[in-house]
Amino acid sequence: MDDLAAIRQQCAVPGPSAETVTRGRARVLALIEQEHASTGLAGRTGSRRSAPRSAGRSPRRNRWPAFGLGLTTAVTVVTLVLSQAAQPPARPSAQQILLAAAASVGKQPADGDWWGIKLIKGVRQREPGGRYTLQVTAAEETWIQAAQQEFHWTVRQYLGARPATLPDEQAWRADGSPAAWTYRDGVGRALLLGADYERLTMGPGQARSDEWADTNWRLVLVDKPLTEMEELPQDPERLRALLQPPQGDTTDLVNNLAELIVQVPVSSQVRAAAYELMASLPAVTTKGQATDQLGRTGQAIVYLKPDPEHPGRQERMRLIVDPATGAPLALEELSPDTHEIVEFSAVESTAWTDQKPNLPNPHPLDENTQ
């Protein structure tokens, strides 16, 4: 059995064994007989005159009330017996989940002319009046051609703003169900998702494709530029040397690894090395199952990182991993107080393909360097 299968088995809640079921059934029957005996039904043919019955037919009108009384006790006992036998196993550790993910994702193929990743990014912020929260989302694709890795394409599209939760939707309806919101001081983080400077809308924007030559964006957090994917190590310790911040902060290293796993188009082997390195760090913990913003369920790995906007404070981050494949599902920033989502990047798809990707509304390199 591989590591990931073992993790899935640990996460599952087993049913009762055949022996437990047999014992439980026997106790039910014994309790029923005891109940009948206490009410005088056991072996009784009836002390009152009754209408003739056909042979073999049981006195149902007398038996049902007694059976119903006994069933309450019997079901209670069986529930106790089965619940004792079906206790869930201990939750797998963050290290076990990450190592299992590394083993699984490292087997994924990485052959093709183009390597691409599609993310759905989102931020949450209050509407201008502060009455409810909006979730603003955008789609972002990155495509790298294997033969020309010094260039890459990005495809971005603003997808719109919506009430973030059901209570927010109810408050939005009470507000007249507006389709746009104007902010006098700007839309904040939503600007990075393609929103207008002062206005959020429910409707999507136009997709735009841009070609770029600068690939420093890949590791901008550690200020170490790369020009080709092959420069990313497939060995955990060499990856540590590349991603470890100069001050040697473990929390920053964990966050750099999570960003690499989710947001950067890398090979399966590099992603596996990142999982292995993260598993060796004490800063990660597991919180069991979690559902990402695309509705998918996975195992949650949680860590803290310094808040760049508020010195001395920490941000709570959650990496969600698919337990079946080891693929990353999402990286989410959570409120340190309420644990509600502040910002997220969800991996909608990754692919190696021989087909040239669809690049709507393209803007080649020469346009972007003018």
Residue pairs with C-beta under 8 A, 6 or more apart in sequence:
1 9
2 100
2 103
2 104
3 96
3 99
3 100
3 103
3 104
4 100
4 101
4 103
4 104
4 323
4 324
4 326
6 96
6 100
7 92
7 96
7 97
7 100
7 299
7 323
8 323
8 324
10 89
10 90
10 91
10 92
10 96
11 91
11 92
11 289
11 299
11 323
13 86
13 88
14 86
15 86
16 24
16 81
16 82
16 85
16 86
17 85
20 81
20 82
20 85
21 82
23 81
24 77
24 78
24 81
24 82
27 74
27 77
27 78
27 81
28 74
28 75
28 77
28 78
31 70
31 73
31 74
31 77
32 67
32 70
32 71
32 74
33 42
34 70
35 66
35 67
35 69
35 70
35 73
36 42
36 63
36 66
36 67
36 70
39 66
39 69
41 62
41 63
41 66
46 59
46 62
50 59
53 59
91 286
91 288
92 100
92 286
92 299
93 286
94 279
94 284
94 285
94 286
94 301
94 302
95 279
95 280
95 284
97 286
97 299
97 301
97 321
97 323
98 275
98 276
98 278
98 279
98 284
98 301
98 321
99 275
99 276
99 279
100 323
100 326
101 272
101 275
101 321
101 326
101 327
102 272
102 273
102 275
102 276
102 279
102 326
103 272
103 326
104 325
104 326
105 268
105 271
105 272
105 275
105 325
105 326
105 327
106 268
106 269
106 271
106 272
106 326
107 268
108 268
108 325
108 327
109 268
109 352
110 267
110 268
110 269
110 352
111 352
112 146
112 351
112 352
112 353
112 354
113 145
113 146
113 147
113 353
113 354
113 355
113 356
114 143
114 144
114 145
114 146
114 351
114 352
114 353
114 354
114 355
114 356
114 357
115 143
115 144
115 146
115 229
115 265
115 267
115 351
115 352
116 141
116 142
116 143
116 144
116 265
116 350
116 351
116 353
116 357
117 141
117 142
117 263
117 264
117 265
117 347
117 349
117 350
117 351
118 139
118 140
118 141
118 347
118 348
118 349
118 350
119 139
119 140
119 141
119 262
119 263
119 345
119 346
119 347
119 348
120 137
120 138
120 139
120 140
120 159
120 293
120 294
120 345
120 346
120 348
121 137
121 138
121 139
121 140
121 193
121 343
121 344
121 345
121 346
122 135
122 136
122 137
122 138
122 193
122 293
122 341
122 343
122 344
122 346
123 135
123 136
123 188
123 189
123 190
123 192
123 193
123 342
123 343
124 133
124 134
124 135
124 136
124 164
124 340
124 341
124 342
124 343
125 133
125 134
125 136
125 187
125 188
125 189
125 190
126 132
126 133
126 134
127 133
127 134
127 172
127 175
127 181
128 181
128 182
128 183
128 184
129 175
131 171
131 175
132 163
132 164
132 167
132 168
132 169
132 171
132 172
132 175
133 163
133 164
133 165
133 168
134 161
134 162
134 163
134 164
134 168
134 181
134 200
135 161
135 162
135 163
135 164
135 293
136 160
136 161
136 187
136 190
136 193
136 195
136 200
137 159
137 160
137 161
137 162
137 193
138 156
138 157
138 158
138 159
138 193
138 194
139 155
139 156
139 157
139 159
139 207
139 348
140 154
140 155
140 156
141 153
141 154
141 155
141 156
141 357
142 152
142 153
142 154
142 265
143 152
143 153
143 154
143 155
143 265
143 357
143 359
144 151
144 152
144 153
144 229
144 265
145 151
145 152
149 215
149 227
149 228
149 229
149 230
150 213
150 215
150 227
150 228
151 211
151 212
151 213
151 365
152 211
152 212
152 215
153 209
153 210
153 211
153 212
153 357
153 359
153 362
154 209
154 210
154 212
155 207
155 208
155 209
155 357
155 358
155 359
155 360
156 194
156 207
156 208
156 210
157 194
157 204
157 205
157 206
157 207
157 208
158 193
158 194
158 195
158 204
158 205
159 204
159 205
160 201
160 202
160 203
160 204
161 181
161 190
161 195
161 200
161 201
161 202
162 202
163 169
163 171
163 172
164 341
172 178
179 201
179 202
179 203
180 199
180 200
180 201
180 202
181 199
181 200
182 198
182 199
183 198
183 199
183 200
184 198
186 197
186 198
187 195
187 196
187 197
187 198
187 199
187 200
189 343
190 200
191 197
194 205
195 201
206 361
207 360
207 361
208 360
208 361
208 363
209 359
209 360
209 361
209 362
209 363
210 362
210 363
210 368
211 362
211 363
211 364
211 365
211 368
212 365
212 368
213 365
213 369
215 225
215 226
215 227
216 225
216 226
218 225
218 226
218 264
219 225
219 226
219 242
219 243
219 256
219 260
219 264
221 245
221 252
221 255
221 256
221 259
222 242
222 243
222 244
222 245
222 256
224 242
226 232
229 265
229 266
229 267
229 270
232 239
232 242
232 266
232 267
232 270
233 239
233 241
233 242
233 270
233 273
234 267
234 269
234 270
234 272
234 273
235 273
236 273
236 274
236 276
236 277
236 280
237 277
239 257
239 270
239 273
239 274
239 277
240 253
240 277
243 253
243 256
243 257
243 260
244 253
245 252
245 253
245 256
249 306
250 281
250 282
250 283
251 283
251 303
251 304
251 305
251 306
251 314
252 305
252 306
253 281
254 278
254 281
254 283
254 284
254 303
254 305
255 303
255 305
255 317
257 274
257 277
257 278
258 278
258 303
258 317
258 319
258 331
259 331
260 266
260 270
260 271
260 274
261 271
261 274
261 275
261 278
261 319
261 328
261 331
262 319
262 328
262 330
262 331
262 345
262 347
263 331
263 345
265 350
266 274
271 328
272 326
275 326
278 284
278 301
283 303
283 304
284 301
284 302
284 303
285 301
285 302
285 303
286 299
286 300
286 301
286 302
287 300
287 301
287 302
287 318
288 299
288 300
289 297
289 298
289 299
289 300
290 297
290 298
290 299
290 300
290 318
290 320
291 297
292 298
292 320
292 329
292 330
292 332
292 344
292 346
293 330
293 332
293 341
293 344
293 346
294 329
294 330
294 346
294 348
296 320
296 322
296 329
298 320
298 321
298 322
298 323
298 329
298 330
299 320
299 321
299 323
300 318
300 319
300 320
301 318
301 319
301 320
301 321
302 316
302 317
302 318
302 319
303 317
303 319
304 314
304 315
304 316
304 317
305 314
305 315
305 317
306 313
306 314
306 315
307 313
307 314
307 315
313 336
314 336
315 333
315 334
315 336
315 342
316 333
316 334
316 335
316 336
316 339
317 331
317 332
317 333
317 334
318 330
318 331
318 332
318 333
318 334
319 328
319 330
319 331
320 328
320 329
320 330
320 331
320 332
321 327
321 328
321 329
322 328
322 329
327 347
327 350
328 347
329 346
329 347
330 344
330 345
330 346
330 347
331 344
331 345
332 341
332 343
332 344
332 345
333 341
333 342
333 343
333 344
334 340
334 341
334 342
335 341
335 342
